[in-house]
Amino acid sequence: MKMKLTVLLLLFFIVILGACNASNNEEELIDGETENTITEEVLTVVTTTFVLEDFTRKIGGEHVDVINVVPLGADAHSFEPTARQMIEIMEADAFVYNGAGFEGFVDAVLKSMEKEDVVALQASNNIPLREDDDEHDDEHVDVHEEDEHSDETLDVHEEDEHNDETLDVHEEDEHLHAGVDPHAWLDPVYALQYAKNIYDLLVQLQPEFEEQFTENYTNLKIELENLHVEFEEMVSTAERNQFIVSHAGYGYWEQRYGLEQIAISGLSPTNEPSQRQVEEILELGQSLNLTHLFVEQNFTSKIAEMIADEIGADILYLHNLEAATQEDIDNGENYISIMRGNIEALKQGLNK
């Protein structure tokens, strides 16, 4: 009798232990599944400019993985994605581009995305873009540039309607901007609209993280508003409002702050000026006694260097924020810090 009781007790304990182990295994499985779910919730967003990359990272935080398809120091005007980069875009959750004709390759990408489950956002939506008054279309000067480019309701548009499949984009730069100036991100007020468009996109794709996206967007909004005030203060104390620059990408500063750019090349840096235009710039620079000339971080202009030498001007640098350089990445630069650097450069260039 005692033997039977002992056996029954052993069997009882074995059953209890087995149940406990099963419960623990089930909890581990649930925890594992939760971890996998969290990992899968990270969005992959492909961007085309440094500004869009920076804003998407700032607003999305840990919930986004951002890939900027245009390489460091490259030029989105003339860049064409490789087959591998096209695959990255097609496998992403979202594709964020400037639009307004800035990226020469975007139409071809959008055509290829038609059957893919990728949300496309033109980040310049809802911004009143300036008309393109570029006049750099005469005979070119016989000085060759060294091209170092490899460059208030809100709507999120998922797809444009396109029908072709070709990826071979070989348009001329002067036709890419579609009659408007695409460089609106250089205006901190319009940059805020870029940020709002990206915020709306991320909330649309991941509404469960809206609170975090809102907090990040609000912090960026405050920084951009402060930057706008700093720009106004710099201009208000400047001795002059005119400046010579290698590329006509700063028209939004004219519109917002009353500055006047004297541009050597057109909206696309590869649009060289005519001989007559170079002579006019030389005469104007001398008559205004301009002591500085601005060039950009991702484009070396022999014509700009020649003009600076002729009028005795020192060269300063403006950052167009189209593309970051390796130095920018190494120094941890972002839109706000680079724009503050532009303000400091202008402060020097607009004063004796």
GICORUR-V821955 format. One record per residue. N is the residue number from 0. RES is the residue in one small letter. D_LAST is the distance of its C-alpha to the last C-alpha in Angstrom with 1 decimal. Layout:
n=N res=RES d_last=D_LAST
n=N res=RES d_last=D_LAST
This chain:
n=0 res=m d_last=109.6
n=1 res=k d_last=107.2
n=2 res=m d_last=106.1
n=3 res=k d_last=105.4
n=4 res=l d_last=103.4
n=5 res=t d_last=101.3
n=6 res=v d_last=100.5
n=7 res=l d_last=99.5
n=8 res=l d_last=97.2
n=9 res=l d_last=95.5
n=10 res=l d_last=95.1
n=11 res=f d_last=93.6
n=12 res=f d_last=90.9
n=13 res=i d_last=90.1
n=14 res=v d_last=89.5
n=15 res=i d_last=87.2
n=16 res=l d_last=85.2
n=17 res=g d_last=84.8
n=18 res=a d_last=83.6
n=19 res=c d_last=81.0
n=20 res=n d_last=79.7
n=21 res=a d_last=79.4
n=22 res=s d_last=77.5
n=23 res=n d_last=75.0
n=24 res=n d_last=74.6
n=25 res=e d_last=74.0
n=26 res=e d_last=71.3
n=27 res=e d_last=69.6
n=28 res=l d_last=69.7
n=29 res=i d_last=68.2
n=30 res=d d_last=65.4
n=31 res=g d_last=64.8
n=32 res=e d_last=64.7
n=33 res=t d_last=62.2
n=34 res=e d_last=59.9
n=35 res=n d_last=60.2
n=36 res=t d_last=59.5
n=37 res=i d_last=56.3
n=38 res=t d_last=55.2
n=39 res=e d_last=56.0
n=40 res=e d_last=53.9
n=41 res=v d_last=50.6
n=42 res=l d_last=49.0
n=43 res=t d_last=47.6
n=44 res=v d_last=44.6
n=45 res=v d_last=43.0
n=46 res=t d_last=39.5
n=47 res=t d_last=37.4
n=48 res=t d_last=33.7
n=49 res=f d_last=32.0
n=50 res=v d_last=31.2
n=51 res=l d_last=34.9
n=52 res=e d_last=36.1
n=53 res=d d_last=33.9
n=54 res=f d_last=35.0
n=55 res=t d_last=38.6
n=56 res=r d_last=38.7
n=57 res=k d_last=37.1
n=58 res=i d_last=39.6
n=59 res=g d_last=42.6
n=60 res=g d_last=42.4
n=61 res=e d_last=45.6
n=62 res=h d_last=47.3
n=63 res=v d_last=45.4
n=64 res=d d_last=45.0
n=65 res=v d_last=42.1
n=66 res=i d_last=41.9
n=67 res=n d_last=38.9
n=68 res=v d_last=40.5
n=69 res=v d_last=37.5
n=70 res=p d_last=36.8
n=71 res=l d_last=33.7
n=72 res=g d_last=30.9
n=73 res=a d_last=33.1
n=74 res=d d_last=32.5
n=75 res=a d_last=34.7
n=76 res=h d_last=34.5
n=77 res=s d_last=36.7
n=78 res=f d_last=38.3
n=79 res=e d_last=42.1
n=80 res=p d_last=44.0
n=81 res=t d_last=46.7
n=82 res=a d_last=50.3
n=83 res=r d_last=49.8
n=84 res=q d_last=46.7
n=85 res=m d_last=48.7
n=86 res=i d_last=51.4
n=87 res=e d_last=48.9
n=88 res=i d_last=47.8
n=89 res=m d_last=51.5
n=90 res=e d_last=52.5
n=91 res=a d_last=49.7
n=92 res=d d_last=50.1
n=93 res=a d_last=47.0
n=94 res=f d_last=44.5
n=95 res=v d_last=41.1
n=96 res=y d_last=39.0
n=97 res=n d_last=36.0
n=98 res=g d_last=37.8
n=99 res=a d_last=36.6
n=100 res=g d_last=37.2
n=101 res=f d_last=34.6
n=102 res=e d_last=37.1
n=103 res=g d_last=39.2
n=104 res=f d_last=42.1
n=105 res=v d_last=42.6
n=106 res=d d_last=45.3
n=107 res=a d_last=47.4
n=108 res=v d_last=47.1
n=109 res=l d_last=48.1
n=110 res=k d_last=51.1
n=111 res=s d_last=52.3
n=112 res=m d_last=51.9
n=113 res=e d_last=54.4
n=114 res=k d_last=57.3
n=115 res=e d_last=55.4
n=116 res=d d_last=55.1
n=117 res=v d_last=51.3
n=118 res=v d_last=49.3
n=119 res=a d_last=46.3
n=120 res=l d_last=43.3
n=121 res=q d_last=40.7
n=122 res=a d_last=37.9
n=123 res=s d_last=36.0
n=124 res=n d_last=39.1
n=125 res=n d_last=38.6
n=126 res=i d_last=35.0
n=127 res=p d_last=34.3
n=128 res=l d_last=32.7
n=129 res=r d_last=30.5
n=130 res=e d_last=32.1
n=131 res=d d_last=31.2
n=132 res=d d_last=29.6
n=133 res=d d_last=29.0
n=134 res=e d_last=29.6
n=135 res=h d_last=29.3
n=136 res=d d_last=33.0
n=137 res=d d_last=33.3
n=138 res=e d_last=34.3
n=139 res=h d_last=32.2
n=140 res=v d_last=30.1
n=141 res=d d_last=32.1
n=142 res=v d_last=29.7
n=143 res=h d_last=31.0
n=144 res=e d_last=29.0
n=145 res=e d_last=30.0
n=146 res=d d_last=31.0
n=147 res=e d_last=30.8
n=148 res=h d_last=31.8
n=149 res=s d_last=35.3
n=150 res=d d_last=32.8
n=151 res=e d_last=39.6
n=152 res=t d_last=42.9
n=153 res=l d_last=42.8
n=154 res=d d_last=45.0
n=155 res=v d_last=45.6
n=156 res=h d_last=47.1
n=157 res=e d_last=49.3
n=158 res=e d_last=49.9
n=159 res=d d_last=49.0
n=160 res=e d_last=52.0
n=161 res=h d_last=52.0
n=162 res=n d_last=55.0
n=163 res=d d_last=54.3
n=164 res=e d_last=54.4
n=165 res=t d_last=52.4
n=166 res=l d_last=49.4
n=167 res=d d_last=48.4
n=168 res=v d_last=45.1
n=169 res=h d_last=43.8
n=170 res=e d_last=41.9
n=171 res=e d_last=39.2
n=172 res=d d_last=35.7
n=173 res=e d_last=35.0
n=174 res=h d_last=38.0
n=175 res=l d_last=37.3
n=176 res=h d_last=35.1
n=177 res=a d_last=37.9
n=178 res=g d_last=35.9
n=179 res=v d_last=33.5
n=180 res=d d_last=30.2
n=181 res=p d_last=31.3
n=182 res=h d_last=28.0
n=183 res=a d_last=28.6
n=184 res=w d_last=28.3
n=185 res=l d_last=24.5
n=186 res=d d_last=24.9
n=187 res=p d_last=26.0
n=188 res=v d_last=28.4
n=189 res=y d_last=30.1
n=190 res=a d_last=30.0
n=191 res=l d_last=32.2
n=192 res=q d_last=34.7
n=193 res=y d_last=34.8
n=194 res=a d_last=35.6
n=195 res=k d_last=38.3
n=196 res=n d_last=39.9
n=197 res=i d_last=40.2
n=198 res=y d_last=41.6
n=199 res=d d_last=44.2
n=200 res=l d_last=45.2
n=201 res=l d_last=45.7
n=202 res=v d_last=47.7
n=203 res=q d_last=49.8
n=204 res=l d_last=50.6
n=205 res=q d_last=51.2
n=206 res=p d_last=52.0
n=207 res=e d_last=53.5
n=208 res=f d_last=50.1
n=209 res=e d_last=48.5
n=210 res=e d_last=48.0
n=211 res=q d_last=45.9
n=212 res=f d_last=43.9
n=213 res=t d_last=43.3
n=214 res=e d_last=42.1
n=215 res=n d_last=39.7
n=216 res=y d_last=38.4
n=217 res=t d_last=37.9
n=218 res=n d_last=35.8
n=219 res=l d_last=33.6
n=220 res=k d_last=33.4
n=221 res=i d_last=32.1
n=222 res=e d_last=29.4
n=223 res=l d_last=28.3
n=224 res=e d_last=28.3
n=225 res=n d_last=26.1
n=226 res=l d_last=23.7
n=227 res=h d_last=23.6
n=228 res=v d_last=22.8
n=229 res=e d_last=19.9
n=230 res=f d_last=18.4
n=231 res=e d_last=19.0
n=232 res=e d_last=17.4
n=233 res=m d_last=14.1
n=234 res=v d_last=14.0
n=235 res=s d_last=15.1
n=236 res=t d_last=12.2
n=237 res=a d_last=9.4
n=238 res=e d_last=7.6
n=239 res=r d_last=9.1
n=240 res=n d_last=12.1
n=241 res=q d_last=12.4
n=242 res=f d_last=12.2
n=243 res=i d_last=14.4
n=244 res=v d_last=16.9
n=245 res=s d_last=20.1
n=246 res=h d_last=22.4
n=247 res=a d_last=23.0
n=248 res=g d_last=23.7
n=249 res=y d_last=21.2
n=250 res=g d_last=22.9
n=251 res=y d_last=23.9
n=252 res=w d_last=20.3
n=253 res=e d_last=20.3
n=254 res=q d_last=23.7
n=255 res=r d_last=23.1
n=256 res=y d_last=19.6
n=257 res=g d_last=18.8
n=258 res=l d_last=16.2
n=259 res=e d_last=16.8
n=260 res=q d_last=17.2
n=261 res=i d_last=17.6
n=262 res=a d_last=20.2
n=263 res=i d_last=21.6
n=264 res=s d_last=24.8
n=265 res=g d_last=26.8
n=266 res=l d_last=27.8
n=267 res=s d_last=29.6
n=268 res=p d_last=27.4
n=269 res=t d_last=30.4
n=270 res=n d_last=30.3
n=271 res=e d_last=28.8
n=272 res=p d_last=27.3
n=273 res=s d_last=29.3
n=274 res=q d_last=28.7
n=275 res=r d_last=28.0
n=276 res=q d_last=25.4
n=277 res=v d_last=23.5
n=278 res=e d_last=23.6
n=279 res=e d_last=22.3
n=280 res=i d_last=19.3
n=281 res=l d_last=18.6
n=282 res=e d_last=19.0
n=283 res=l d_last=16.8
n=284 res=g d_last=13.9
n=285 res=q d_last=14.3
n=286 res=s d_last=14.9
n=287 res=l d_last=11.8
n=288 res=n d_last=9.7
n=289 res=l d_last=8.6
n=290 res=t d_last=7.2
n=291 res=h d_last=9.0
n=292 res=l d_last=12.6
n=293 res=f d_last=14.6
n=294 res=v d_last=18.2
n=295 res=e d_last=20.9
n=296 res=q d_last=23.1
n=297 res=n d_last=26.3
n=298 res=f d_last=25.6
n=299 res=t d_last=24.7
n=300 res=s d_last=23.9
n=301 res=k d_last=24.6
n=302 res=i d_last=23.4
n=303 res=a d_last=19.9
n=304 res=e d_last=19.9
n=305 res=m d_last=21.1
n=306 res=i d_last=18.5
n=307 res=a d_last=15.6
n=308 res=d d_last=17.5
n=309 res=e d_last=18.2
n=310 res=i d_last=14.7
n=311 res=g d_last=13.3
n=312 res=a d_last=11.2
n=313 res=d d_last=11.3
n=314 res=i d_last=13.6
n=315 res=l d_last=13.3
n=316 res=y d_last=16.4
n=317 res=l d_last=17.6
n=318 res=h d_last=21.2
n=319 res=n d_last=23.4
n=320 res=l d_last=26.2
n=321 res=e d_last=28.8
n=322 res=a d_last=30.0
n=323 res=a d_last=29.5
n=324 res=t d_last=29.3
n=325 res=q d_last=31.5
n=326 res=e d_last=28.7
n=327 res=d d_last=28.1
n=328 res=i d_last=31.9
n=329 res=d d_last=32.1
n=330 res=n d_last=29.3
n=331 res=g d_last=31.0
n=332 res=e d_last=28.1
n=333 res=n d_last=28.8
n=334 res=y d_last=27.3
n=335 res=i d_last=25.8
n=336 res=s d_last=24.3
n=337 res=i d_last=22.8
n=338 res=m d_last=21.3
n=339 res=r d_last=19.8
n=340 res=g d_last=18.2
n=341 res=n d_last=16.9
n=342 res=i d_last=15.4
n=343 res=e d_last=13.7
n=344 res=a d_last=12.4
n=345 res=l d_last=11.2
n=346 res=k d_last=9.6
n=347 res=q d_last=7.4
n=348 res=g d_last=7.3
n=349 res=l d_last=6.9
n=350 res=n d_last=3.8
n=351 res=k d_last=0.0
